[in-house]
Amino acid sequence: MAATVKLPKWGLTMEEATINEWLVPVGGRVEAGQALATVESEKVEMELPAPVGGVVAEHLVQPGETVPVGTALAVIVAGEEELARYGS
């Protein structure tokens, strides 16, 4: 089952953030809680943890892009078999 990673709201005044860098490439394995990307909001850089383990199927936001809280950032699938189905 695919899981969509969304930009969380880390602070009361946080409205948007910029993806600085993807730390796990498309096709790369990730564990739950592992840093998936670095994100900058309100001049503070944070690591975005993966909510689930699996394989990164897609980055929906490119580095340097600023998006509002709640935006879908990436898709993680359970494994290689689901990754193949996801791409088709």
N, C-alpha and C positions, 0 to 999 in steps of 0.2 A: 504494500500500500504506500502510495506517495504521500510525503509530508511536505507542506509548504512552510518555509521559514519566513516569518514576517518580522518587520522592524518593530522591536518592542519600545515602549515608552519607559525610559530609565529615570526620568525626573519629572517633577510636577510641571515644569515649564517647557519640556522638550516637545517640539512640534515636528522636527525633521532632522535628518542626519545625512551624511555623505559616506558612501562606501569608499574607503581608502584603498583596500587591497583584499582580494580573495586569497585566503591562506590554503584552501583546499580546491584543487582544480576540478572541472567537470570530469567525471569518471573516477575521481579519487574517493577512497574510503574515509569515513569520518565516524568517530565514536560520539555517543551522546555526551554533551558537555565540552567537547573539544572545540577550540577556537576555529570558527569557520571563516571569519573575515574580521578586518579591523574597520571600525566605524567611527566617524568623528561627528560629535554634536556639541554645540555650545563651546567650541574650542577644546574639548576633551576627547581624546582618542580612547576607545574601549574595544574589547574583543567581543564579537558576537558568538555566543556558544551555539553549537548544533543542538536542537531540541531532541533529536533522535539519532541513533546510529544508522549507517547505511552507506549508500553511494550517492554522490552529488550528481544529479541528472541534468541540472540546468542552473545557470546564473541568470536571474531575471533583470538584474540591475548591474550596470557596468561601473568599474572603478571611476571615481570622480563625479558620479551622478548623485545628486541630492534628492531625497524622496521623503514624503511625509510618513509619520508614525503609522504603522499598520500595513504599509506597502509590502507585497510579496517580494522577497529578495532572491530566494533560491528554492529548488525542489530537491528533496532527498528521497530516494527509493530504497527498498529493502536490500536489494542485491543486484548482481550482474544480470540475472534473468529478467528481473523487472526493468532494469535499465534498458535492455534490448527492446522490450515491449514498449517502454516509454518513448523511445526514439522513433518508433514506427507509426 
